[in-house]
Amino acid sequence: MLAIIGIPFARQHFKLIEISTMPFVK
């Protein structure tokens, strides 16, 4: 049950990291 809740939460967290690192990658 924790895995089912954890997967979408991890995806949201990864998206936030991706957005915050975008200006540094360019």
Legacy VTK file of the C-alpha trace (Angstrom):
# vtk DataFile Version 3.0
C-alpha trace
ASCII
DATASET POLYDATA
POINTS 26 float
0.000 0.000 0.000
2.896 2.388 0.716
4.344 1.614 -2.727
1.056 2.579 -4.447
1.052 5.963 -2.661
4.838 6.388 -2.979
5.103 5.990 -6.780
2.969 9.058 -7.766
4.572 11.074 -4.944
8.065 10.188 -6.212
7.056 11.234 -9.749
5.855 14.653 -8.493
9.065 15.090 -6.506
11.171 14.190 -9.559
9.270 16.723 -11.682
9.999 19.456 -9.114
13.718 18.553 -9.210
13.657 18.553 -13.038
12.043 22.031 -13.127
14.497 23.440 -10.562
17.538 22.055 -12.437
16.371 23.143 -15.916
17.991 26.644 -15.816
21.323 25.096 -14.725
21.297 22.541 -17.561
20.779 25.196 -20.282
LINES 1 27
26 0 1 2 3 4 5 6 7 8 9 10 11 12 13 14 15 16 17 18 19 20 21 22 23 24 25
